[in-house]
């Protein structure tokens, strides 16, 4: 990745905490502390620490280590779509 591309990615990225509300709507609980294992590099990261790209037609959550797309969220007038093929798993602590 060249420096111009890295600068563009940094300018467009926020962390996963920026999409906490959308994740809570989907899962019915706070997901920022849930652990996602990247299917690409096997690194574990909290959902709140994933790289979030929110300026497109949907949201893309990427691994902070390898930039693999872990999850994509798209909202339409009739449904919310979540695709998480880039996650080997999501690990959540039990709710109290």
N, C-alpha and C positions, 0 to 999 in steps of 0.2 A: 504494500500500500504506500503510495507516495504521500508527501506532506500535504498537498492540496486536498487529497481525498480524506486524510486524517483530520484536517482542520474542518472540512465540511461535516464529517460525522460528528465531531465534537460540538459543532454549532447546532446541529439538529437533535442532539441527544439530551435526555434528562434521565434521572434514575427511576427505577421501578416504583418508588414511592409516589411519583406523579400520577400513577394510574391506580392507586390504592382503592379509590372509589369504584372504578369499573370492576376491579378484581373482587371487591366485596359484594357487588351486585351479582356477579356470576356465582361465586362460591358461598355466599351467605355468611362470611366471616372475614376477619382481617387476614390477608394473605401476605403481607409484607415480610413477615418473619418465616414463612414457609420456605422450605429448601427445594430448589429445583436442581436436578442433576442434568447437566448438558449431555445430550446423546452424542455430540461430536467429540468432546474432549474429556468427558467424565468428571468435570469439575463441579463441585457443589457451590451454589450461591443462593443467598436469600433472594426472594422475589423482589424485594425492595432495592436490592443492589444490582439487579439486571439493568442493562442499557435499554432505555425505552425511547423509541422513535414514534412520536405522536402526531406528526404533521402531515401524514399521508391520509388516504381514505380510511385507514384503520390504525391500529397500534401494533407495533412489532417489538417484542422483548427479546434482546440478544444477550448471549453469554459475554460477560466482561473479559473473559480470558481469550476465547477464540472467535468471538463475534458471530457464532452460529445462531440462527434464529431459533429460539426456544419456543416461543408462542406468538400467535397472531390473534388479534381480536378485531372483529368488524361488527359494527352495529348498523342494522337496517331498520326501516320503519316497522317491520314485522318480526324481527328476531335478532338475537345476538349470537354471533358465531365465534367459537374458540377453537383454534387448531393448535395443538401442542406436540406435534411430531418431533420437535427438537429437544423435548424433555424425556430423558430416560424414565424419570418419575418425579412426582412432587411429594414431599414429606411434610406433613402438618402435625403439630403437637395436638394432643387431645384437647377439646374444649372443656373448660372448667364447669 
